[in-house]
Amino acid sequence: MTANLHTSFLGIDFENPFLLASAPPTALIESIDKSFEMGWGGAVLKTITPDDLEMNEASPRYAVLHDRKRIIGFQNIELLSHQTVKYWCEGIKFLKQKYPHKVIIASIMAPVNKDAWQDLVKTINNTPADAFELNFSCPHGMPEKGIGMAIGTDAEVSAQITKWVKEVAQKPVFVKLSPNVSDIARIARAVESANADGLAAINTVRGFMGIDINTFKPLLNVNGKTTYGGCSGTMVKPIGLRCVAQIRQASKLPILGMGGISSWEDAVQYIAVGSDAVQVCTEVMLNGYKVIGPMLKGLSTYLEEKGFSEVRALKDKAIATLCTHENLPKTPLAYPQIAHDVCGRCGKCVTICSESEHQALRLDDGYIRVDKTRCVGCGLCRFVCPVGAITSGK
C-alpha cells in the first residue's frame, strides 16, 4: 500500500500537508517559486498590510539558543512584508498560474479599523489565493501599534475583526492565534463564534534569548539594546502541541498547526493532536527549503508502516489521551526496572532520587535497589541514567 499525502478541507486541496509559514522564507515571489519546485505543498505569504502602515526595522534582528551541538531556539524581531499589496496580488496570480495545485494563503494584518481590514480583503479577493490567514499574533513591533498580538490577546477584538473580514471575504478565513495568552481555547471559541473557517497556531512565543555574562549586552544586540521578540524552533514545540491540543478540544474547526516542527515526526505529533496540515518556518531558515524532501519521504513511509492510507487517518489519533490532571489514573505505580547487566553502577540515579525528594533508590552490593515503600514512580531516574539501564515498569 502506498500512502497518499494528499489531504483536503474547507474546499482546499493540499497535495501534501507541509506548508511554509508566513515568515522570511515566504517574503518574495521568486523564493516561493523555488520552494514549490522543491515539493512544498503550499505557502502562507509573509503578512500583507495596507501600503500606508509604517514599519521601521531594526538590525540585527535574529538570535539563537544552542545546546552543545545544534540550534534549538531562534528569536526574531523582524516585522511584516515590506512589499506592496499590488506586488502580492500580481505574485499570487503568477504562482497560481504556474502551480495551480499548490496552496497559497494570504496572511494579512491591518489597524483595528473596519475599512482597513475590509479594503485589504476585497483587494485580495480578486486574486486566486486559496484562503486568508488573519495575523492576530505577531508579538513584537506590531503590539506597540495596537495590532498583532494586541488583537490576539483580546477575545472581543479578535471576534470583531473576524466578523469584519467574514462580511466580505470570498475565501476561507483562518485566524492565527497567539500562545501568549492565559487561555488560547477561549480565543479560539471567540473567533469561531464570529464564523472563522479555521484556526492556525501557534505564532512565536514572546521572550528574549539572554545576555552575554561578560559584557552584560543582550545576545540580540541592537547597538546595546534589545527587545522582547518572537521565539521559535525546537524549544517551543511543547507549547505549540499544547496549544493545538487545547484548541482541538475546544473546537472542531480545521487547524493549521505549527511551532518547532523540524521533522516528519514532529508533523505526525501535530496531526495526531488535531492539526489538519502543518506549517514550517525556523527549520527552513536554518537549513533551507530542501528539508521538505526528508519530511515527505519520512511521513509517507511512516503512514505505510502504520497501515494508514492517507494523512487524514492520522488526524486526532492522540487527542483522547489528553485530559485534566484530576482525570489522570493515579494507580498502579510504574516502578523503575533496572537492567543490571547494562547498569554502570555510577550511582547518579541514587544521588538524583535522594536529592529530588523521594530517596527510593540505593546502591546495595553493587546493584541498584528500589524501595517500593518510598518510590512514587515519578520516572526521573530513567531520564538521568547515562546508559539507559532504567525503564518504566509499564
N, C-alpha and C positions, 0 to 999 in steps of 0.2 A: 504494500500500500504506500502510495506517495502522498505525503501531507500537502494540503492546499493552504498556502499562506494568504490567500485572498480572504477578505472579510468585508462586510458592508453594514452600514447603519445610517439612519436618517436619509436614506436615499443616495448615500455616497458610497461608491465602490472603491475599496483600497486594494491595490494589487499585493501589498503586504502591510503589516501593522506598524512599520517603522517610519516615523515622520521626523524631519528636522524641526526642532523647536524654534520659536521666534527669538532670534539672537544674532550675533555677528555672522554665523555660518549661513544665514538667510538674508544678509544685508544687501546683496547685489544679485541682479538677474543672472549675470553670467556665472556666478557661483552656484546658484540653484540649478542652472542648466547642467553644470558639471556634476552636481550631486545626483541628479536624475539619471544621467548616463551611467553612474556607478551603482544604481539599484535602489536608491531610497524611494519609498512608496509615496512620499509627499513632503510638503514643506509648509510650515507656518511662517509667513513673511515677518521680517523684523517690523516691529509695531509702526503702523502708519498713523500719522497725526495730521491735523489741519496744517496747511502750509505756514500759517502765521503763529504757530505755537513755538515760542522761543526755547532753544536748548543750547546751553553752553557747556561743552565737555571739559573735563579735567584730565590730565595725563601725568604720570602713568595711571592706568585705570584697572589693572589686574594685580592680584597677589595670590600666592598658593600656599597650601599646607602640605608638608611632606611627612610620610613616615620614613623609615630608613631607606627605602628603595624606590618609592614612587610618589606621585602627587595624589593625595586623597581628598583634597579640598581646594576650592577655587573661589576667589572673591572678585566681584567686578562692580564698578561704579559707572559703567557705560550707560548712556541714555538710549533714546529710541532712534528710529530711522531718520536720517538727515535728507533722504530722497523726497522729492515732491510727490504729491498724490498722482499727478499726471505720469510720472516715471513708473509708479507701481501699476497704474491702470494699463499702460502700454505693455509693461513687462508681464503682467498676468496673461494678457491676450497672446503675447509671443510664446510663453511657456505652454499654455494650454493648446495652442495650435501645434506645437512641436511634440508635446507629450500629453495627448488627450486623456490618457489613463492614469496620470499622476494627480494626486490630490493637492490642491492649493487652497490654503486657508489664510484669509486676510486678518491679521491681528491689527486691531485699531484702538486708539485712545484719543480722547478729546476732553476739554474742560467740562465741568458739570453744568452743561448748558444744552437744552433740548435741541436747538437748531444746529449747534456744532456737531453733536453726535449724528443727528438725522441727515444733515447735509453730507457728511462723510460716508454714511451708509448708502445713501441714494446714489452717490457717485460710483461707489464700488459695485453696487447692484448691476451696473451696466457692463461689468466685466464677467468673464466666465469663471471667476473664483467659485470654489465649491461651498465655502462657508465663511462665517465671521468668527473671530475669537476676540472677545472683549477683554482687554488688558486692564483689570481692576487690581493689579497686584504688584507692579514694579515697586521695589522697596527703597529706591534711592533716587534723588533728584526730583522725581515727579510728586511724591507726597508733599514736598515743600510748596508745590503749586496747587495743592488740594486735589490732586488726581493720583492715578496709580494706586498704591496701597492705601492711600487716604480714602479711596472709594471702597475698596475691597474689605476694609475693616468695619464698614458701616452697612449693616444689612438693609436698612431702609433706602439709603442712597444707591446701593447695588441693585436693589429691586427696581427703583425708579428709572435708572438708566437702562436697565434691561427692557423695561416696558417701552421706553422711547425708541430703542433700537428695533424691538419686535413690531412696533407700529408700521415701520417702513421696510424692514429687511425682507428681501425676496430669496434669501438663502438661510440655511440653518444657522443658529446662533449658539456658540459655545461661550461660556463665561469662565475666564481663567482666574482661579481662586488663590488667595494668599495663605501660606502656612502661618503667617504672623498674626494669628488670631487665637482667642481662647476656645472657640467652638466653630470649626470650619463647617460642620454639618448644618449649623444654624444659617450660615451664609448661603450654603448650597440650597437649603429649603426656601430661603427668601427669593433667590433668583429663579428657582423652579416655579414658585408661585407667580412669578412675573412672566412665565411662559418661555424661559430659556429652553432651548432644544437639547443642550448638552453642557457638560462641565469639563474643565481642564484643570489639572492640579499635579504638581504644585509649581508656583513660581519660586524664586530663590528665597532662602531663609536669611533674614536680616542679621548681620553680625560684622565682625572685623577680624582679620587674621592674626593680629597680635602686634608685638613690638620687638625691636632689637634690644636685648637687655644690656648691651654695651653702650649704645648711643641713646637709648630710650626714644628712638624715632619709630614711627609706625612702619610695619612691613609694606603696606600700601602707602608709600611716601610721596605725597604731592607737595614738594617744596617744604617739607617739615610738618605738614598737616595730613589728616586723613578724615574719613567719614565712614559711617556705617553703610555697608553695601550688601549686595546680594551674594550669598554663599551657596555654592552648588558642588556637584561632584559626589564621589562615593560617600563622603561624610554625611550627606543629607538624605541618603536613600531610606533609612529607617523612618525619617519624618515623612517623606513622600508616601511610603507604603501605608503608614498610619493614616495619613490624610485621605488617601484614596479609599481605604477600607471604611473609614468613618463616613465618607460621602456615599459609598455604595450602600451602607447600612441605612442611610437616611433618604436615599433617592434611587429611583430606577432609571434616571436619565443616563444616556451614554457618557462615558468618561474617557478623556484623553489623559493618560497617566504619564507622569514624568518626575524626575528628581533623582539624580545619581545613577541613571541607567548607563552602564558601560559594557554590558554583555547581553547575550541572548538569555542567560539565566536570570538576569535582573528583569528583563522584559517578561519572562514567564511568571515571575513573582507578582509583578504589577497586574498582569492579566488575570491571574488566579485570585486576586483580591478585588477585582471589579473593573479594571480598565478594558476598554474595547479596542484601543490602539494605544501606542506609546510614542512619546517624543524624546529626542536625544539632543543634547547641546554640548555639555562640557567635554564629554569623551571625544566629540568631533573637534572641538577647539584644541584639545591636547594631542590628538593622533590623526586627524584628518577624516575626510569622507569615506576613506577606504574601510573604516571599521564596520561598514554595513555588510561587507562580504561574510565575515565570520558570524555576524548576527543572523543573517538569513540562513546560512548553512546550518548553524547550530540549532536554531528554532525548528527548522524543517526536520532535521534528524531526531530531535527530541520528540516532536509530535509523532513521528513514525514509530519510534521505540515505545512510546506510551500507548500506541493504538488509537491516537486521535487523528481523525481525517482532516480536520480543519482547526484554525485558530479559535473559532467560536466554541469548540468543545472544551477548551481550557478555561474559558471565562467563568469567574466566580467559584472555581473549584475549592478554594481555601476559605472563602468568606464565612462559612458556617463555623469555622474553628475559632473565630474571634468573638469574645463575649466580655462581659464585665468581670472584674475581679471577684465580685460576690458570687458569680455563677461558675467560677473555676472549680474543678474537682479538687478536694482537699486531701483525699486519701485514695489509694495507698501511697506511701512514700517510695520514691525511687532511690534506694540506697546505692552508693557507688560500688562498682565491681572492679577489683584490682587484678590486672594481668601480671602476676608476679614474675613471669618469665620475661616480661618487657620492662618492668619497673627497674629504674636505675638506683633506687634507694637514696636518692638525693635529699629526700625529706622536705622538699618545697611544699608539697601539698599539706604536710603536717603543720608546718610553720604558718601557712596561709589560713588554714582552718582554725588554728589556735588564735591567730591574731584577727580573725574576722568573726568572732563571737562564739562558735559552737564547740570547738575543742573536741571534735568527734574522731579525729584520726591520730594514730600513734605509730611510731616505728618500733616494732617489737621483734627481737631475734632476727633482724634483717628483713622483716616483712611489714608492709603497711597494713594495719588492722583498723577496722571500722567499729566504733562503739555505737551501736544502733539505739542505745538509750539517749544518746546526745545528738546523733545525726538527724538533721531535718530535711535531707535530700535536696539541698539548695543547688548543687551541681557545680559550685565554684572550683572544687578540686579538679574536675575534668578539664577546665579551661586553663589552669595554671600548670598542669603536668607537662613537662618539656618533651616527653617521649610518647605521649598518648596512651599511657598504660591504664587510665581510668575511664570507665564507661558507665553509663547510667544503668540502673537495674532493669529498665524497661527497654 
